[in-house]
């Protein structure tokens, strides 16, 4: 049974439709919810948590209807909001213990679970410092900790890498993946960056303008395109010209060269052309789809239907 299910789910605000007859099943595991800002991701999570009512349609979490069983759902779900909502004058320990008690844990269990969870997210040594003095990355870890402290069945993480530098993003993504692999907790994580989610997700759901564009395994979603990415040390324009002389279609794409793939023999042709020019070959591999291309493909299909 899917851990999350929506059926014709619609949410309208004055002048705006945030969700438009969204029907999707989400299974256990790590599932990425992808869409541009304003696509309806946060609205969907709030409806699933019973924080906001839907205009029409139905939704369930862990088999329970979100309208009639909101408290039961929230007892089994952890939620990490996108916005900065942490009190600056208390420590991470105080805050996470408070959230654990709010979830129904006894005092002793709440303190024990808090220590374990802060250790898991890498804040154990800093657990008594006021949150107001934390970096953005540390604050994001506090939000993740409070979502995990009551040992939920599923966590919903809304843009958890917002505001983080590349190293912080990598560390947060690794933590999120471990939530499932180490503890068996299912994860629904939102982002507007497909590249992040394809690294950690088993399945990807794409929405845009509140509508479902695609729901498929990560492997299918990021399938290889019929183009090769060629990266060389220098003289990219000369390489493009040499490939054209060899009968291949090649174009510059920033510092990369994109070559239309016609067969396996193209690899040897490219390597030979690069070798003749005496430049270094850094990378030669099939290109993967990007989020904007998937949006374009799906919109074309919808428009043709």
N, C-alpha and C positions, 0 to 999 in steps of 0.2 A: 504494500500500500504506500502511495506517495506520502512524504512527510508534509508537503504543502500542496494544496490543490485549489485552483480558482476556476470559476465557471461564469463566463460572461461578466466578469467583474468590471464595474464602471464607477469612476469617481469624477464628478463635475464640480468645479468651482465657478463662480460668476465669470463668464467669458472664457473659461479654460476647461478643457477636458483632460484631466491628469491620467486617467486610465480609461481605455475605450474597449469594452467587451473582451477583457483579457481572460483567456482560457489557457491554462498551463498546469502541468503536473511536475512537481519537483521531488526527486527521490533522495534517499539518504546519501551522504557523502559530502564532498565539498563542491558546492554549486556557485558559479559566478553569475551575477545578474548585471549585465552590461548595458549601458545606454548613455547617451550624451546628457549633460546637465539639463534638467527639466523633462527627462524622458518618462518620469513616473516611478522611479525606483524607490525613493524615500516614501512616497505616498503609499505604495504597495506594502512596504514593511509596516507602516503605521496602521494600515487596515488589518494586516495579519495579526498584529498585536492587540487589536481592539482599541487602539488609541484614537483612531478616526473611523467614522462610519462610511461605508460604501454608499454610493447613490443607488446602485442596483447590482444584481448578481450575487454570487455566493463565493465563500472562501472557507477553507478548513486548514487547520494546522494539527498534525499528529492525530488526524481523524476527528477532531473536535471543531464544530462550527464556531467561527470567530465572533458571531453575534451573540449566541446563547451561552458560550463557554469561555468567555474571555479570561476570567480569573484562573481557570484550570490551565489554559494555554500559557499564560504568563508565568505560572509556577514551573513550567517545563522548558521555558525559552529564556535565553540570555540575549540582551540587546545592547549593542554598542552604537550610540547615536553619532551622527556626523558632526554636529556642532559641538563647540567647547562648552561644556556644562558642569565643569568640576568646581567645587568650592576651594578657593585658594588658601584658606586659613586653617585647613586641617591636613593631617598627614594622610598618605596613601593607606596606611593601616587603618586609621580611624574611619575613613570613607568606605573602604571595601568591607570592613566589619559591619558598618551600618547597613550597607546594601545586602550583606548576607543575612543579617537579622530581619530586614524587611522581607526577605524571601522565605522566612520561617525557620531559619536555623537557630538552635539554642546558642547561648552566648559562648560557651566553650568551643562548640563545633564551629561557630562563626570565626573565632580567633584562629583556630587551627587551620581551617580551610583558607583563610586570608593569607596566612604565612606561606602555605604551600602554593597558592595561586600567584602571589607576588614573586616567589622564587621562580616559578615557571616562566613568568613574563620578564624576568631579569631586573626586578626592582627590589629584591630582598635587602640589599645593602642600603638602599635609599628609602626604606619603607616608613621611617619616622620623620622624614623631612616634610615641611608644608608643601602641598601641591603647587601653590603659587610660585614657588621657586624652581619648578620643574621645567625642562625643555619641552618642546612640542612632542618629540618622540616619547618622552617619559609619560606625558599626559595621555597619549594614545594608548600606552601600555596599561595605565591605570584604568582607562575605560574598558580595555579588553579584560582586565582582571575582574572588574565588577560584573562583567557579563558572564564570566566563567565560575564565579565563586560558589554558586549554589548547585554546581554539577548538573547543568541543564542537558536535555536531550538534543537540543539544537540551539545554535547561536545565530543571530542575525547581525551582521556587521556592516554598517553603512559608511562607505568610503573610508576605511580604516587607515589608508596611507596618505590621506590629505595632509598637506603641510610638511611632509617628511622629505629629507634629502635622499639621494639614491641609496646610500648605505642604510639609512633608517627604513626605507621602503623594503629593501631586501630582507632586513631583519624581521620586520612586521609580517611579511609574506611567509617567511619560514615559520614564525610562531603560529600563524593561522593554519598552515598545513599540519603542524604538529597537534593542534587541537583535535583534529580528526584521527591522525595516525596513532598518537599516543594515548588518547582518551576515548576514542570512538564517538565523539560528539559530532553530529552533522553541522555543517556550516553553510549559511547563505550569505555571501559577501558581495557587496555592490561596488562598482567602479565604472568610470567612464573610459578606463584604459584597458583594452583587451589584452595587451601585452603582459600586464600584471596577472590577470586572472588565468590566462592560459598556462601559466607556470605552476599554479597550485590547484586548479579546479579539475574535477572529474567530468563536469558537465557545464555548459554555458547556455544561459538564456539571454537573448537580446531583445530589448524593447525600445521603441522609439515613438514619441508622441502618444504614449500610453498603450500602444498596440504591440502585440507579439510579432517580431520579425523572424525569430528563429529560436529553436530549442534543440540542441544536439550535443553529443559527446564532444569534449574538447578536441579530440583527435580529428573528428569529422569537421569541426568548426574551423580549425586552422589548417585545413588540408593544403598540400603544396599546390602552387599555381603552375601554369605552363610557362614559367619564366625562370631564368637562372640569374642569380646575383653574382656578379664578378667584381671583386675588389682588388685593385692593384696598387703598387707603391707610388706610382707616378705615371704621367703621360696617358691619362685616361682617354683623351681625344684621339690619340694615335691608335690606341687599342680599339676604340669604336670603329675607326676607319679600316683597320686591318680585318676586323671581324666582318665588316660589310663587304670587303674585297673577297672574303672567303665564302660569301653567300649567306651570312647570318644577318638577322635583323637585330640591331643593337642600338641602345639609346642611353644617354647619361641620365642618372637620377641622383643628383647631389654628387657625393663622392663615390657612388656605386655605378656600375654599368648593368643594365637590364638587357638580357638576351632572350629572345623568344625561342623556346625549346621546341625543336622539331624531332629529336631522337637522341639516343644515347651517344651517337657519334659526335654530337655537338661538343661534348666535354673535351674530346681529343682535339677538335678543331680550335677550341678556345685556348687550351694549354699550348698548342703549337704556335698560335699567333702571338701569345704573350711571350713565349720563349724567344721567338725571332726578334722581337723588339728589345729583348734584354731587360725587361722590367720584372719586378717581383710580383708573384701571385699570392695575395693574402687570403682570399676566400673565393670559393666556387661552390655554390649550393643552390638548390631550388628555393625560390622565394615563397614565403608564406603570405596568406591573405592578411590584410589589415582591416580594422573595424570599419573604416569609411567605405571600403570596397564591399564589405558584406552588406552594409546599409544600402549601398547603391544597387546591388544585385537584388536584394529583397524588395526594395521599393519598385524596381522595374517589374518584378514578377507580380506584385500587387496591382500595379497600374495596368498590366496586360490582362489581368484576370477579368 
